[in-house]
Amino acid sequence: MAPMLESGVQKNFEVRDWDYFADAAPGNLLLLDSLLATSPENKTLLAQAIKSHFGYAFGVQETLHWAEVYSERESKTYLNRALYHYTKAIEYGEQYLNSEGVNYLQLKKLILSPQKIKEALADNLSKTDRVAMFYLGAAYSSSLNLQRNRADLLTLMPLGKAMIDWACEDNPNMEQGLCSAFDALYLISRPQMLGGNPKKGLKIFKEVMKTYPQNALLSITYLQYYSIPRENEKEFKTYMNRLKTFFANFEQKRKDFNVLLKSSNHDNIFNLFNAIAEKRYSILNKYRRKIFE
């Protein structure tokens, strides 16, 4: 069952329809949760649960939360749901680490020394654990990003960053540019005294967008975390115009059955990223006047 689920989770990346993904994902998550209730130390299932809960939190609930942010809605239903699934990913990550002899609480005590965190991971884990650690670090970082108003949590950011850094050491292009994107996000969203470096983060963002032009989620993330917070409306309009053309082509390919048949696995691996990006683009487009008013 576990290998079959692993293959199925990977196939999710080829989904072109955001609504289909949003509707189908909860059932898959419930299945994973049920299987892990009876096999709590199954590493394959734990790895898929970390990745799947992160993917649902980021791709669906956090995506919908941006509408709450831009509309200045008092209700934060989607924020709470996103945090719930990020927390589930983190909890499964703790189980994963414990199964490999890594004490999660001890890792947190090394927060002031990210290098020691990476050394602890290297001493106990292998290369086959890198994807699981990437998504655990991503869940940790994304959860904290949504709670930046809580100063007590910001000091924990280096833990997620160290996990991602360790995971991406051998393959900085892992997960179609997400390694570099999280690195850039960390640098541009933190004060310099806490490890931020906006200039370096901007350079990384520009480079990864150039390397992966077929991944529109990188451009959307850049707008949300760099252009909008800096109130750069001119840059926002430039990227939105490019994305309008990109998604017109994406829509056409989605409707063209012949194109779908001829699509290579390399092309398809960006489908879900682009479906999420398209949904976020529609939210940005809907609230673009309010964003810069």
C-alpha positions as CSV (number, residue, x, y, z in Angstrom):
1,M,0.0,0.0,0.0
2,A,2.8,2.5,1.0
3,P,4.6,2.3,-2.4
4,M,1.4,2.7,-4.3
5,L,0.5,5.8,-2.2
6,E,4.0,7.2,-2.8
7,S,3.5,6.9,-6.5
8,G,0.0,8.5,-6.2
9,V,1.3,11.5,-4.3
10,Q,3.9,12.1,-6.9
11,K,1.2,12.0,-9.6
12,N,-0.5,14.9,-7.9
13,F,2.1,17.2,-9.4
14,E,0.5,16.5,-12.8
15,V,-2.9,17.7,-11.8
16,R,-3.9,20.7,-14.0
17,D,-7.2,21.6,-12.3
18,W,-7.0,23.4,-8.9
19,D,-10.6,22.6,-8.0
20,Y,-10.1,18.9,-8.7
21,F,-7.0,18.9,-6.4
22,A,-8.8,20.9,-3.7
23,D,-11.8,18.5,-3.7
24,A,-9.7,15.2,-3.9
25,A,-6.9,16.0,-1.5
26,P,-8.9,15.6,1.8
27,G,-9.8,12.0,1.0
28,N,-6.2,11.2,0.4
29,L,-5.2,12.8,3.6
30,L,-7.8,10.9,5.6
31,L,-6.5,7.6,4.1
32,L,-2.9,8.5,5.0
33,D,-4.0,9.4,8.6
34,S,-5.9,6.1,8.9
35,L,-3.0,4.0,7.7
36,L,-0.6,5.8,10.0
37,A,-2.8,5.2,13.0
38,T,-2.1,1.5,12.5
39,S,1.5,1.8,11.2
40,P,2.9,4.9,13.0
41,E,6.5,4.2,12.2
42,N,6.2,3.4,8.5
43,K,8.7,5.9,7.0
44,T,7.2,5.8,3.5
45,L,3.7,6.7,4.9
46,L,5.2,9.4,7.2
47,A,7.1,10.9,4.3
48,Q,4.0,11.1,2.2
49,A,1.9,12.5,5.0
50,I,4.4,15.3,5.6
51,K,4.4,16.1,1.9
52,S,0.7,15.8,1.5
53,H,-0.4,17.8,4.5
54,F,2.1,20.5,3.5
55,G,0.8,20.5,-0.1
56,Y,-2.9,20.8,0.9
57,A,-2.1,23.6,3.5
58,F,0.0,25.6,1.0
59,G,-1.9,24.8,-2.2
60,V,-5.5,25.1,-1.0
61,Q,-6.0,26.6,2.4
62,E,-3.2,29.2,2.4
63,T,-4.1,30.1,-1.2
64,L,-7.7,30.8,-0.1
65,H,-6.3,32.6,3.0
66,W,-4.8,35.3,0.7
67,A,-8.3,36.4,-0.2
68,E,-8.9,36.9,3.5
69,V,-5.8,39.0,3.7
70,Y,-6.4,41.2,0.7
71,S,-10.1,41.7,1.4
72,E,-9.3,42.5,5.1
73,R,-11.9,40.0,6.1
74,E,-12.2,39.5,9.9
75,S,-12.9,35.8,9.5
76,K,-9.7,33.8,9.3
77,T,-11.2,30.4,8.5
78,Y,-8.7,29.5,5.8
79,L,-5.7,30.7,7.9
80,N,-6.8,28.4,10.7
81,R,-7.2,25.5,8.3
82,A,-3.8,26.1,6.8
83,L,-2.1,26.2,10.2
84,Y,-3.9,23.0,11.1
85,H,-2.5,21.1,8.2
86,Y,1.0,22.6,8.5
87,T,0.9,21.4,12.1
88,K,-0.1,17.9,11.0
89,A,2.9,17.9,8.7
90,I,5.1,19.0,11.5
91,E,3.7,16.3,13.9
92,Y,4.3,13.6,11.3
93,G,7.8,15.1,10.8
94,E,8.5,14.7,14.5
95,Q,7.4,11.0,14.3
96,Y,9.7,10.6,11.3
97,L,12.7,12.0,13.1
98,N,12.0,10.0,16.2
99,S,11.9,6.8,14.2
100,E,15.4,7.6,13.0
101,G,16.7,8.4,16.5
102,V,16.6,12.2,16.1
103,N,15.0,13.9,19.1
104,Y,12.9,16.7,17.8
105,L,13.0,18.6,21.1
106,Q,16.7,18.5,21.1
107,L,16.9,19.9,17.6
108,K,14.8,22.9,18.8
109,K,17.4,23.5,21.5
110,L,20.0,24.0,18.8
111,I,18.1,26.9,17.3
112,L,21.0,29.4,17.8
113,S,23.3,27.1,15.9
114,P,21.8,26.1,12.5
115,Q,25.0,24.3,11.6
116,K,24.6,21.9,14.5
117,I,21.0,21.2,13.4
118,K,22.3,20.2,10.0
119,E,25.1,18.1,11.5
120,A,22.5,16.3,13.7
121,L,20.4,15.5,10.6
122,A,23.5,14.4,8.6
123,D,24.6,12.1,11.5
124,N,21.3,10.3,11.7
125,L,19.7,10.5,8.2
126,S,20.6,9.6,4.7
127,K,20.0,11.0,1.2
128,T,16.7,9.1,1.0
129,D,15.4,11.3,3.8
130,R,16.1,14.6,2.1
131,V,12.6,15.1,0.5
132,A,10.8,14.4,3.7
133,M,13.1,16.9,5.5
134,F,12.5,19.5,2.8
135,Y,8.8,19.4,3.3
136,L,9.1,19.3,7.1
137,G,11.2,22.4,6.9
138,A,8.8,24.0,4.4
139,A,5.8,23.2,6.7
140,Y,7.6,24.7,9.6
141,S,8.7,27.9,7.7
142,S,5.3,28.4,6.1
143,S,3.5,28.0,9.4
144,L,5.7,30.6,11.0
145,N,5.4,32.9,7.9
146,L,1.6,33.0,8.5
147,Q,2.2,33.9,12.2
148,R,4.8,36.7,11.8
149,N,2.8,38.9,14.2
150,R,3.9,36.5,16.9
151,A,7.4,37.6,17.9
152,D,7.9,34.5,20.2
153,L,7.6,32.2,17.1
154,L,9.9,34.1,14.8
155,T,13.0,33.0,16.7
156,L,12.2,29.4,15.6
157,M,12.5,30.2,11.9
158,P,16.2,29.0,11.7
159,L,15.0,25.5,12.5
160,G,12.9,25.2,9.3
161,K,15.6,26.9,7.3
162,A,18.3,24.5,8.6
163,M,16.1,21.5,7.6
164,I,15.6,22.9,4.1
165,D,19.3,23.8,3.7
166,W,20.3,20.3,4.7
167,A,17.7,18.7,2.3
168,C,18.9,20.9,-0.6
169,E,22.6,20.5,-0.1
170,D,23.2,17.8,-2.8
171,N,20.4,19.0,-5.1
172,P,19.6,22.8,-4.9
173,N,17.2,22.3,-7.9
174,M,15.1,19.8,-6.0
175,E,11.3,20.1,-6.3
176,Q,11.5,22.3,-9.4
177,G,13.0,25.4,-7.8
178,L,11.3,25.4,-4.4
179,C,14.7,25.0,-2.6
180,S,15.8,28.4,-4.0
181,A,12.4,29.9,-3.5
182,F,12.4,29.1,0.2
183,D,15.9,30.4,0.6
184,A,14.9,33.7,-1.1
185,L,11.8,34.0,1.1
186,Y,13.8,33.6,4.2
187,L,16.2,36.3,3.2
188,I,13.7,38.9,2.1
189,S,11.1,38.4,4.9
190,R,13.4,38.7,7.9
191,P,15.2,41.7,9.5
192,Q,19.0,41.7,8.9
193,M,19.6,41.2,12.7
194,L,17.7,37.9,12.4
195,G,19.4,36.6,9.3
196,G,17.6,38.5,6.6
197,N,19.3,39.8,3.4
198,P,16.8,41.3,1.0
199,K,19.4,42.1,-1.7
200,K,20.7,38.5,-1.8
201,G,17.1,37.2,-1.6
202,L,16.1,39.3,-4.5
203,K,19.0,38.0,-6.6
204,I,18.1,34.3,-5.8
205,F,14.5,34.9,-6.7
206,K,15.4,36.5,-10.0
207,E,17.7,33.6,-10.8
208,V,15.3,30.8,-10.0
209,M,12.5,32.5,-11.9
210,K,14.8,32.6,-14.9
211,T,15.8,29.0,-14.5
212,Y,12.2,27.8,-14.2
213,P,10.1,30.0,-16.4
214,Q,7.5,27.1,-16.7
215,N,6.8,27.4,-13.0
216,A,4.5,30.3,-12.5
217,L,4.2,29.8,-8.8
218,L,7.6,31.3,-8.4
219,S,6.5,34.6,-10.0
220,I,3.3,34.6,-7.9
221,T,5.3,34.0,-4.7
222,Y,7.7,36.8,-5.7
223,L,4.8,39.2,-6.1
224,Q,3.2,38.2,-2.8
225,Y,6.3,38.4,-0.7
226,Y,8.4,41.0,-2.4
227,S,6.6,43.4,-4.8
228,I,3.4,43.8,-2.8
229,P,5.0,44.3,0.7
230,R,7.3,47.0,-0.9
231,E,4.3,48.6,-2.6
232,N,5.9,48.3,-6.0
233,E,2.8,48.6,-8.1
234,K,4.7,49.1,-11.4
235,E,6.5,45.8,-11.0
236,F,3.3,44.2,-9.9
237,K,1.5,45.2,-13.1
238,T,4.5,44.1,-15.3
239,Y,4.4,40.6,-13.8
240,M,0.6,40.3,-13.8
241,N,0.6,41.1,-17.6
242,R,3.2,38.4,-18.2
243,L,1.2,35.9,-16.1
244,K,-2.0,36.8,-17.9
245,T,-0.4,35.5,-21.1
246,F,1.1,32.5,-19.4
247,F,-2.2,31.4,-17.9
248,A,-4.0,31.9,-21.2
249,N,-1.6,29.4,-22.8
250,F,-2.0,27.1,-19.7
251,E,-5.7,27.1,-20.1
252,Q,-5.5,26.4,-23.8
253,K,-3.2,23.4,-23.1
254,R,-5.6,22.1,-20.4
255,K,-8.5,22.1,-22.9
256,D,-6.5,20.6,-25.8
257,F,-6.7,16.8,-25.5
258,N,-4.0,16.3,-28.1
259,V,-1.6,18.5,-26.2
260,L,-2.3,16.5,-23.0
261,L,-1.5,13.3,-24.8
262,K,1.8,14.6,-26.1
263,S,2.9,16.2,-22.8
264,S,6.1,14.8,-21.4
265,N,6.6,14.0,-17.7
266,H,8.9,16.9,-17.5
267,D,6.2,19.3,-18.7
268,N,3.6,17.7,-16.5
269,I,5.6,18.0,-13.3
270,F,4.8,21.8,-13.2
271,N,1.0,21.3,-13.6
272,L,0.0,21.5,-10.0
273,F,2.4,24.4,-9.3
274,N,0.8,26.3,-12.1
275,A,-2.8,25.4,-11.1
276,I,-2.1,26.8,-7.6
277,A,-0.4,29.8,-9.2
278,E,-3.4,30.4,-11.4
279,K,-5.8,30.4,-8.5
280,R,-3.6,32.9,-6.6
281,Y,-3.3,35.0,-9.7
282,S,-7.2,35.2,-9.8
283,I,-7.2,36.4,-6.2
284,L,-4.5,39.0,-6.8
285,N,-6.4,40.2,-9.9
286,K,-9.6,40.4,-8.0
287,Y,-8.1,42.5,-5.2
288,R,-5.4,44.4,-7.1
289,R,-7.0,47.8,-6.6
290,K,-7.5,47.2,-2.9
291,I,-3.9,45.9,-2.5
292,F,-2.4,49.3,-3.6
293,E,-5.1,51.7,-2.5
